[in-house]
Amino acid sequence: MAIKITDECINCGACEPECPNNAIYEGGVEWAFADGTTVKGMVTLMDGTQLDADKRNPPIENDIYYIVPNKCTECQGFHEEPQCAAVCPVDCCVPDEMYRETVEELLVKKEKLHI
C-alpha cells in the first residue's frame, strides 16, 4: 500500500529527499512520472489510465507535501521501512488505505520505475 501525508504535515520537507522514487513533492508543485526514475514514454497507472512519463501533472495537494501513489513503493527493495515515515517529526506519513498493494506488487512497481 502506498504512503500518504496527512493534514498534520508541518511542511518541514524532511521526507522529500529520502524518497528513492522521487514520489514526494512540495504542495503546489507539479509532478511527472519521469522525475527521479528511468521511465520513458507512456505509463499505465494503477487505475489503468495512461500518461506520458514526461508530462507535468497538477499537484495532488497545494498546502502540504504529498506523495504520488503511483510512484510510491513504500521503499520496498531500497529500505526495510518507508523512509518518509522514519524521518517525519510529526508522524504524518501513514499507509494510504486507498492503495493496497502486496510486497510483490510493490517490488514489481519498483522494477518498472528503475529499469
N, C-alpha and C positions, 0 to 999 in steps of 0.2 A: 504494500500500500504506500502511496506517496505520502510525503510530509507536507503539512500546511503551516502557515504562520498565522497565529490568531491576532485578534484586535489588541491584545496586551502588548504587542510589539512596541518597543521604545525607539525604534529606528537607529539602533546603535551601529548596525552594519557588520557586526562580528560574524554573522553567518555567511555572508556573501562570498568572501574569499575562500571559505572552507569547502564549498561545493565542488566536487570533482567533475560535475556535468554542466557547470555554469547554468544551473536551473533557478538560481535565486537572483532576483532583480530588485532594485530600489523602487519604491512606489512611484508611479507615474512614468517609468522608463519602459519604452517598447522592448520587446524581446524577439529573438529569432532562434529557430531550432539549430542553426549552424553555429551560434555563439558557443565557443568552447568545446565544440565537438568536431568530428570529421565528416559529419553528414553533409551530403550534397544532393541537389536535385529535389525531387518530390518525396515527401514523407507522409506515411499513413499514421494518423494519430490513433489513440486508444479507442475513440468513438467511431473510427472508420473514415473520417474525413481526411482529405489530403491537402497539403500545403507545400509551397516552395520553402526549402530549408533556409534560404537567404531572406525571405520576406519578413519585414518588420511587422510585428503584430501589436495590437493595442495592449497596454498594461492590464493585468488582471486586477490590480489594486492601484489606487492613486495615492493613498495616505501612508501606507506601511509597506515594508518589504514583502515580497510574495515569491512563491515557488511555482514554477510551471510544472504541473503534474506529469505531463508527457515527457519531461526530461529528468524527473526525479527517480532515482533508483535506490533510495534510502542508503546510499553509499555502498550497496552490495558490490562485491568484487574489488572494492577500494579499502574499506574500513570495516570494523566489526559493529559499528553503530553509526547512525546518521550524525555527521559532524556538525550540522547546523544546530541540532538539539544539544549536542555535547558542549558547544560554546555559548549557547544562548543564556544570558544572565537572568532572564525573566521566565524561562521555560515556556516560551510561546511557540516553539516548533514541535508540533504534535502530529500523530498519524492522521491522515485525511481519510475519514470513513467512506468518502465517495469514490475512492480509488483503491480498491482491494486487489493486491497482486501477491502471488506466491514468490518465494525467494527465486525459484527457477525463472519465473516471468521477469523479475527484476534483473536477473543476470542476462537474460536474452536482450532486454532493453539496453543494458549497459553495452553489450557487444555491438548493437546497432548504432549506438552513439559514438563509439570509439573503435572504428574499423582498423 
